[in-house]
């Protein structure tokens, strides 16, 4: 009986094709997206999650309450205890059984400028990023951005983070 064998050239071509596919599969692919600083994204995600959790646990007749509404301290609301109406815990206010929070142990440090402060900017448009604080927060929209003007080393605008 004759066995069907591939000629040597076809065998080598098949091995090379499999090797090329394996190499291309292993290469990183950005999908056309720009690379962002993972440290900054991680800390920004912590802040955004804390704002979201606060808004899910606090509400009134108009709906969810975002931190910083009605002049309350955003930092106190995210790092301390708060009532359902969003007001923060005052030690001399008496005992209450229903408290929400804290959502963060402390405000994370912006790894680019080394600041952990929050600058509150009212309005719904894109706030001006000045670098004066670690983060910019808009209580009208719940948006949190790094307070960094310009672009990162990869060319991504900080406003797009």
Secondary structure, 3 states (H helix, E strand, C coil): CCCCCCCHHHHHHHHHHHHHHHHHHHCCCCCCCCCCCHHHHHHHHHHHHHHHHHHHHCEECCEECCCCHHHCCHHHHHHCCECCCCCECCHHHCCCCCCECCCCCCCCCCCCCCCCCEEECCCCCCCCCCCCCCEEEECCCCEEEECCCCECCCCCEHHHC
